[in-house]
Amino acid sequence: MYKFYKACVWEWKQDKRPVTIKTEQAVLLYTEGRAYVDFERKRKQLNSKLLIYVQPESIVTLYPADDNDTVVIGLYFRAYVLEQETGDRLVYRQDYSMLPNHGFVLKPITSRTPGLILELVQQSMQISPDGYLCNRNLNELVQQIIMQMNSSRMDRPTAEQAVTETIREMLAHYDRNWTREEAARSKQFNVSHFSRAFQSVSSYSFSALLGKIRLNQARILLLSTEMTLDQIAHRVGFTNGLYLSRRFKLDCGLAPTEFRAILKNKSLRIAALQQAGDLLALGAAPIAASFAPWQTSPLLHESLIRAGTINIYEMEDFELLKEQQPDLILLPDYILLQNASRLRQFEQIAPILFFSSYAQDSITRFMQLADIVSRRRQAERWIAEYREIAEKWRQRLAKIIAPDESAACYELRGEQLVIIWFSGSRSSYNFYQGLQLKPPPALLQCKHKQLSYIAIPLEQLPQFAADHMFVIHQHADSIEQLYRLLQADHIWSSLPAMQNKQLYSLPLQQFWTDDAATLLQQLPLIVSAAESTKQWAAKKSGGQ
């Protein structure tokens, strides 16, 4: 969530002296003329065809670039993420991690950008600015930056993007015959530059992180299968079992056979950054977990507390985590994309396993964990129960969604970006497997390509729209408020689902995660969202 703070205007006429500013919030810099921006011993040119993003708590110096009058505009804003939900109270904290690096340049800007900026400046000068309009315009600007940052269409990624993309590919294809030279060439970098960037971004060398990823998969296979060392070695990309054994012992201090024997012959004390709900469903509640809603659903917090699980926020209190003496720590693999150096801190406490965040569907991941903790029978019973319960909710939902109608789930990201999930997150398993909803043709093609999700700009939404649209968001407290917000946008208001009151509200804090126990809790919420909207629409229609 992004909140507009203020606009500042710096103007040079006769006096051309530079201006130095310290940014307490994030800032977008823009000029209709030409200027220079200096920060961290670097200089970037600012002109009317681009925006420059400056991180908070930074010192930058602005210079006019020529003798003509120059005006530079700075749009200050704050970025927030939901930290805690207690009853009817939501607590947010400032978090800029989703935004790009210091000095990121958005180029080229869209034709709408100058108008959005001018409107923000004008609103900022008013005694009572329109907060909704300011935040809407700001969000549109920020989403342009995020879309460009994440776009795979860029001819040459930044060094950080190149490293992040490479790590993501390693996680998906760890068994490939990787070389640093080929990875650098594929990202259009020379080897030495790529190596330095890789070390800087991940805190590991290329070969060291690849080894970590392969050894993680080896640990998973050691605990979840009866495969031999040679079989595991070939599966994860090592030459043979002897080489795997040598690397394994160097990494965790135990030979693979010792590791398997120790962890498979005891009731494991597990700490979970994610997948706490999987352990609950298996009857093996974690001894510690992060209760942050993006890691463990608030729907499960009460059950975990009753089971004696200790809340270790973001698992960053390493001393408290160490006191719990876990045998195993479960992490999502995106930790390697965000801050791989944290692996070393976790490894000092207990062996770690990191699981696929998006590539696997919820139940595949659940069954893999069940084999690790030797609870396959419990998992099979749970799946049978889930299917029975899901069928009851499917029949109830069938009273609203006809067999020939399409339905899908859409996540709002700011004002101008929509994420559509197919597997691995946001209750997607419930929608397409449990409730057996039929996505529209355009989405069905994406699903058949085995994509985990697609991210689309808002203007493309009509071609992916379903007859019934479940919308995951953090913008509104009621159905009526969500409709009011979305109807203000001409794209949303033109959709048949909106016009027919077949758009349903799902709060993000309840749908961030989709481990097994959470999936069960989400089924009635999905059906209730459709039923509540139908009742609200009927009441509204009757009132008119």
C-alpha positions in Angstrom: 0.0 0.0 0.0 1.4 3.4 -1.0 0.4 6.7 0.6 1.1 10.1 -0.8 2.8 12.4 1.7 3.7 15.7 0.0 5.0 17.4 -3.2 8.0 19.7 -3.2 9.0 22.0 -6.1 12.6 23.3 -6.5 13.0 26.2 -9.0 16.2 27.7 -10.5 16.1 31.0 -12.3 19.2 33.3 -12.0 20.7 31.4 -9.0 22.0 28.1 -10.3 23.4 26.7 -7.0 22.7 23.1 -6.3 20.1 22.0 -3.7 20.9 19.1 -1.3 18.0 17.3 0.3 17.6 14.4 2.7 14.7 12.1 2.0 12.7 11.0 5.0 10.3 9.2 2.7 10.6 7.7 -0.7 10.6 10.3 -3.5 9.9 10.4 -7.2 11.8 13.1 -9.1 10.5 14.7 -12.3 11.2 17.8 -14.5 9.8 19.1 -17.7 13.3 20.6 -18.4 16.7 19.1 -17.7 18.5 18.6 -14.4 21.1 16.3 -12.7 20.6 14.2 -9.7 23.7 13.2 -7.7 23.7 10.4 -5.0 26.2 7.9 -3.8 29.0 9.3 -6.0 26.8 8.8 -9.1 25.1 11.3 -11.4 22.0 10.7 -13.4 20.3 13.1 -15.8 16.7 14.0 -15.2 14.5 15.0 -18.1 10.8 15.1 -19.2 10.9 11.5 -20.5 11.7 9.7 -17.2 11.2 9.5 -13.4 13.9 8.8 -10.9 13.1 6.8 -7.7 15.0 7.8 -4.5 14.9 5.6 -1.4 14.0 7.0 2.0 16.8 8.2 4.3 19.0 9.2 1.3 20.9 12.4 0.6 20.7 13.6 -3.0 21.8 16.8 -4.7 19.9 18.5 -7.6 21.5 20.7 -10.3 20.0 22.5 -13.2 21.4 21.3 -16.5 21.4 24.5 -18.5 20.9 28.2 -18.3 17.2 28.1 -18.8 14.8 28.3 -16.0 14.5 24.8 -14.4 11.9 23.3 -12.1 12.2 19.9 -10.4 9.3 18.2 -8.7 9.6 15.8 -5.9 6.7 13.5 -4.9 7.2 12.1 -1.4 5.3 8.9 -0.4 5.4 6.1 2.1 5.1 2.3 1.5 3.3 0.1 4.0 2.6 -3.6 4.5 0.1 -5.1 6.9 1.9 -6.2 10.0 -0.8 -7.3 12.4 -4.6 -7.8 12.6 -6.2 -7.8 16.0 -10.0 -7.9 15.9 -11.2 -4.9 14.0 -7.7 -3.2 14.1 -5.1 -3.4 11.3 -1.5 -2.5 12.1 0.7 -1.5 9.2 4.5 -0.9 9.1 6.6 1.0 6.6 8.2 -1.3 4.1 9.9 -0.4 0.9 11.2 -3.9 0.0 8.8 -4.2 -3.0 10.3 -1.1 -4.6 13.5 -0.9 -6.8 17.0 0.0 -5.9 18.1 3.6 -5.2 18.2 5.6 -8.3 16.0 3.4 -10.4 14.9 5.2 -13.6 11.5 4.8 -15.1 11.8 5.3 -18.9 9.9 6.1 -20.9 7.0 7.5 -18.9 3.5 7.2 -20.3 1.5 10.1 -21.7 -0.6 10.2 -18.6 2.4 10.7 -16.2 2.9 14.5 -16.5 -0.8 15.0 -15.8 -0.8 12.7 -12.8 2.3 14.6 -11.4 0.8 18.0 -12.0 -2.5 17.0 -10.3 -0.5 15.8 -7.3 1.4 19.1 -7.1 -1.9 21.0 -7.3 -3.6 18.9 -4.7 -0.6 19.2 -2.3 -0.9 23.0 -2.5 -4.5 22.9 -1.3 -5.6 23.3 2.3 -7.7 20.1 2.2 -6.3 17.9 -0.6 -8.3 15.0 -1.9 -6.6 12.0 -0.2 -8.2 9.4 -2.4 -7.3 11.2 -5.6 -3.7 11.7 -4.4 -3.2 8.1 -3.5 -4.8 6.9 -6.7 -2.5 9.0 -8.8 0.5 8.1 -6.7 -0.3 4.3 -7.0 -0.5 4.6 -10.7 2.9 6.1 -10.9 4.4 3.5 -8.5 2.8 0.6 -10.4 4.5 1.9 -13.6 7.8 1.6 -11.7 7.0 -1.9 -10.4 5.8 -3.2 -13.7 9.0 -2.0 -15.4 11.1 -3.4 -12.6 9.5 -6.8 -13.0 9.1 -6.8 -16.7 11.0 -9.6 -18.6 10.7 -7.5 -21.8 13.6 -5.3 -20.8 16.5 -5.8 -23.2 19.1 -6.0 -20.4 18.2 -6.4 -16.8 19.9 -4.5 -14.0 22.6 -6.4 -12.2 20.2 -7.1 -9.3 17.4 -8.3 -11.7 19.9 -10.5 -13.5 20.9 -12.2 -10.2 17.4 -12.5 -9.0 16.2 -14.1 -12.3 19.2 -16.5 -12.2 18.4 -17.6 -8.6 14.7 -18.1 -9.6 15.8 -20.3 -12.5 18.2 -22.2 -10.3 15.4 -23.0 -7.9 13.3 -24.3 -10.7 16.0 -26.2 -12.6 18.7 -27.1 -10.0 19.5 -30.3 -11.9 20.6 -28.5 -15.0 24.3 -28.4 -15.9 24.9 -24.9 -14.7 28.0 -22.8 -15.4 28.7 -19.3 -14.2 29.8 -18.3 -17.7 26.6 -19.4 -19.4 24.4 -17.8 -16.7 26.3 -14.5 -17.2 26.0 -14.7 -21.0 22.3 -15.4 -20.8 21.8 -12.1 -18.9 24.1 -10.2 -21.2 26.8 -9.6 -18.6 30.5 -10.3 -18.6 31.5 -13.0 -16.2 33.5 -10.8 -13.7 30.7 -8.2 -13.5 28.1 -11.0 -13.0 30.1 -12.7 -10.3 30.6 -9.5 -8.3 26.9 -8.7 -8.7 25.9 -12.2 -7.6 28.1 -12.0 -4.5 26.7 -8.6 -3.7 23.1 -9.4 -4.1 22.9 -12.9 -2.6 26.0 -12.8 -0.3 27.0 -16.2 -1.9 29.2 -17.0 -4.9 27.4 -18.5 -7.9 28.7 -22.0 -7.2 28.1 -21.8 -3.4 24.4 -20.8 -3.8 23.9 -23.4 -6.5 25.3 -26.0 -4.1 23.0 -24.8 -1.3 20.0 -25.2 -3.6 21.0 -28.7 -4.7 21.9 -29.8 -1.1 18.5 -28.6 0.0 16.8 -30.8 -2.5 19.0 -33.6 -1.4 17.9 -33.2 2.2 14.2 -33.2 1.1 14.7 -36.4 -0.9 16.7 -38.1 1.9 13.8 -37.4 4.4 10.9 -38.0 2.0 12.0 -41.0 -0.1 14.1 -44.2 0.1 16.3 -43.2 -2.8 20.0 -44.1 -2.8 22.7 -41.5 -2.6 23.5 -42.1 -6.3 19.9 -41.7 -7.3 19.6 -38.5 -5.3 22.9 -37.1 -6.6 21.7 -37.5 -10.2 18.3 -36.1 -9.4 19.7 -32.9 -7.9 22.6 -32.3 -10.3 25.6 -33.7 -8.6 28.0 -36.1 -10.3 27.5 -39.1 -8.0 26.7 -40.2 -4.5 30.3 -40.0 -3.3 30.6 -36.3 -4.3 27.2 -35.6 -2.8 28.2 -37.2 0.5 31.4 -35.1 0.6 29.6 -31.8 -0.1 26.7 -32.8 2.3 29.1 -33.3 5.2 31.0 -30.1 4.6 27.7 -28.2 4.6 25.9 -29.6 7.6 28.5 -31.6 9.5 26.8 -35.0 9.0 27.0 -37.6 6.3 23.8 -38.0 4.3 23.1 -41.4 5.9 23.6 -40.1 9.4 21.3 -37.1 8.6 18.6 -39.5 7.3 18.9 -41.9 10.3 18.8 -39.1 12.9 15.9 -37.1 11.6 13.7 -40.1 10.4 13.9 -41.9 13.7 12.5 -39.2 16.1 9.5 -37.0 16.6 10.8 -33.7 15.1 10.6 -30.4 16.8 9.9 -28.1 13.8 10.0 -24.3 13.5 8.1 -22.9 10.4 8.4 -19.6 8.7 5.6 -20.9 6.4 3.7 -24.2 6.3 2.6 -24.1 9.9 -0.9 -25.0 8.6 0.5 -28.1 6.8 1.9 -29.3 10.1 -1.3 -28.6 11.9 -3.2 -30.7 9.4 -0.8 -33.5 9.9 -1.2 -33.4 13.7 2.3 -32.2 14.2 2.0 -28.6 15.3 5.2 -26.6 15.0 7.0 -25.6 18.2 7.6 -22.1 16.7 6.2 -20.1 13.7 5.9 -16.6 12.3 2.4 -15.3 12.9 2.9 -12.5 10.3 -0.2 -12.9 8.1 1.8 -13.2 4.9 3.5 -16.3 6.4 0.9 -17.9 8.6 -2.8 -17.1 8.1 -4.6 -15.2 11.0 -7.2 -17.9 10.5 -4.8 -20.4 12.2 -3.3 -18.2 15.0 -5.8 -19.4 17.6 -5.2 -23.1 16.8 -1.5 -22.7 16.9 -1.6 -20.9 20.2 -3.7 -23.7 21.7 -1.2 -26.2 20.3 1.6 -24.4 22.2 3.3 -22.9 19.1 5.6 -19.9 20.0 5.1 -16.8 17.9 8.5 -15.7 16.5 7.8 -12.7 14.3 9.4 -13.2 10.8 11.7 -15.8 12.7 14.1 -12.9 13.1 14.5 -13.3 16.9 17.2 -15.8 16.5 17.9 -16.1 20.2 14.3 -17.0 21.0 14.3 -19.4 18.1 17.5 -21.0 19.4 15.9 -21.4 22.9 13.2 -23.6 21.3 15.8 -26.1 20.2 14.2 -27.1 16.9 15.4 -30.2 15.0 14.4 -28.7 11.7 13.5 -25.2 10.3 11.1 -24.8 7.3 11.5 -21.8 5.0 10.0 -20.7 1.7 12.4 -20.6 -1.2 11.7 -16.9 -1.8 14.0 -16.2 1.1 16.9 -16.7 -1.4 15.4 -13.9 -3.5 14.9 -11.5 -0.6 17.9 -12.1 1.7 19.9 -15.3 1.1 22.4 -14.3 3.9 19.7 -15.2 6.5 20.3 -18.9 5.6 23.5 -18.8 7.6 21.8 -17.5 10.7 19.1 -20.3 10.5 21.8 -23.0 9.8 23.5 -22.1 13.1 20.4 -23.2 14.9 19.2 -26.3 13.1 19.1 -28.0 9.7 16.9 -26.1 7.2 14.6 -27.1 4.4 13.3 -24.5 1.9 10.2 -25.4 -0.1 8.9 -24.1 -3.4 6.7 -21.0 -2.9 4.9 -21.0 -6.2 6.0 -23.8 -8.5 4.2 -26.5 -6.5 0.5 -26.6 -5.8 -0.5 -26.7 -2.1 -1.3 -30.4 -1.9 1.9 -31.5 -3.6 3.9 -29.5 -1.1 1.7 -30.8 1.7 2.3 -34.5 0.7 6.1 -33.9 0.5 6.1 -32.5 4.0 4.0 -35.4 5.2 6.6 -37.9 3.9 9.4 -35.9 5.7 7.7 -36.1 9.0 6.5 -39.7 8.4 2.8 -38.9 8.4 1.6 -40.0 4.9 -1.4 -41.8 6.3 -2.5 -38.7 8.2 -2.1 -36.7 5.0 -4.1 -39.1 2.9 -6.9 -39.0 5.5 -6.8 -35.2 5.6 -7.0 -35.1 1.7 -10.0 -37.4 1.7 -11.7 -35.2 4.3 -10.8 -32.0 2.4 -12.4 -33.4 -0.8 -15.6 -34.3 1.0 -15.9 -30.9 2.6 -14.9 -29.1 -0.6 -17.7 -31.0 -2.5 -20.3 -29.7 0.0 -19.2 -26.2 -0.4 -19.0 -26.6 -4.2 -22.6 -27.7 -4.3 -23.6 -24.7 -2.2 -21.7 -22.4 -4.5 -23.4 -24.0 -7.6 -26.6 -22.2 -6.5 -24.9 -19.0 -7.5 -22.4 -20.0 -10.2 -24.0 -22.1 -13.0 -22.0 -24.9 -14.7 -21.6 -23.0 -17.9 -20.4 -19.8 -16.2 -16.7 -19.0 -15.7 -15.1 -17.9 -12.4 -11.6 -16.9 -11.3 -9.7 -15.1 -8.6 -7.9 -11.7 -9.1 -5.5 -10.0 -6.7 -5.3 -6.2 -6.7 -1.8 -4.8 -6.5 -2.1 -1.1 -6.2 -4.4 0.7 -8.6 -3.1 -0.5 -12.0 -1.8 -4.1 -11.6 -3.8 -7.4 -11.2 -2.3 -10.7 -10.3 -4.1 -13.9 -11.3 -2.9 -17.0 -9.5 -3.2 -20.6 -10.9 -1.2 -22.6 -8.3 0.9 -22.3 -5.2 -0.7 -19.3 -3.5 -3.8 -17.2 -2.6 -6.2 -20.2 -2.3 -5.8 -21.1 -6.0 -6.1 -24.8 -5.1 -9.5 -24.2 -3.5 -10.8 -22.3 -6.6 -9.7 -24.7 -9.3 -9.4 -28.1 -7.6 -11.5 -28.0 -4.5 -14.5 -26.0 -5.8 -13.8 -26.9 -9.4 -14.4 -23.5 -10.8 -14.0 -23.0 -14.6 -11.7 -20.1 -15.6 -12.5 -18.1 -18.7 -10.8 -19.3 -22.0 -8.0 -16.7 -21.8 -7.0 -17.8 -18.3 -7.5 -21.5 -19.2 -4.8 -21.2 -21.8 -2.4 -19.7 -19.3 -3.3 -22.5 -16.8 -2.6 -25.1 -19.4 0.9 -23.6 -19.9 1.5 -24.5 -16.2 2.1 -20.9 -15.2 1.9 -20.2 -11.5 0.4 -16.8 -12.1 0.2 -13.9 -14.5 0.6 -10.2 -13.8 -1.4 -7.9 -16.1 -1.9 -4.1 -16.2 -5.4 -3.1 -15.4 -6.2 -2.2 -19.0 -5.8 -5.8 -20.0 -8.2 -7.1 -17.4 -11.3 -7.2 -19.7 -9.8 -9.9 -21.8 -9.2 -12.1 -18.8 -12.4 -11.3 -16.9 -14.7 -14.1 -15.8 -18.5 -14.1 -15.4 -17.9 -14.3 -11.6 -14.8 -12.5 -10.2 -13.4 -13.1 -6.7 -11.2 -10.1 -5.8 -8.5 -10.4 -3.2 -7.7 -6.9 -1.9 -6.8 -4.8 1.1 -8.7 -1.7 0.2 -12.2 -2.0 1.6 -14.0 -3.2 4.8 -17.3 -4.1 3.1 -18.8 -5.2 -0.1 -20.4 -1.8 -0.7 -17.1 0.0 -0.1 -15.3 -2.3 -2.6 -17.9 -1.7 -5.3 -17.8 2.0 -4.7 -14.0 2.1 -5.0 -13.9 -0.1 -8.2 -16.8 1.6 -9.9 -14.8 4.8 -9.8 -12.5 3.2 -12.4 -14.0 3.0 -16.0 -12.3 -0.4 -16.6 -13.7 -2.1 -13.6 -17.1 -0.5 -14.0 -17.3 -1.8 -17.6 -16.9 -5.5 -16.6 -20.0 -7.7 -16.8 -19.2 -9.1 -13.3 -19.4 -5.7 -11.8 -22.5 -4.7 -13.7 -24.2 -8.0 -12.7 -23.1 -7.8 -9.1 -21.0 -11.0 -9.5 -17.8 -9.6 -8.1 -17.0 -10.9 -4.7 -14.7 -9.5 -1.9 -11.9 -11.5 -0.3 -9.7 -9.7 2.3 -6.0 -10.3 1.6 -5.1 -11.0 5.2 -7.2 -14.1 5.1 -5.9 -15.3 1.7 -2.1 -14.6 1.8 -1.2 -18.2 2.5 -2.8 -21.5 1.4 -1.2 -24.3 3.4 -3.5 -27.3 4.2 -5.3 -26.1 7.3 -5.8 -22.7 5.8 -7.4 -24.1 2.7 -10.1 -25.7 4.8 -10.7 -22.4 6.6 -10.9 -20.5 3.4 -13.6 -22.7 1.7 -16.5 -21.2 3.7 -15.1 -17.7 3.3 -15.1 -18.0 -0.5 -18.7 -19.3 -0.6 -19.8 -16.8 2.0 -18.4 -13.9 -0.1 -20.5 -14.9 -3.0 -23.7 -15.4 -0.9 -23.2 -12.2 0.9 -22.8 -10.2 -2.3 -25.9 -11.9 -3.7 -27.9 -10.9 -0.6 -26.5 -7.4 -0.7 -27.3 -7.0 -4.4 -30.9 -8.3 -3.8 -31.4 -5.9 -0.9 -30.0 -3.0 -2.9 -32.2 -3.8 -5.9 -35.2 -4.1 -3.6 -34.4 -0.8 -2.0 -34.3 0.9 -5.4 
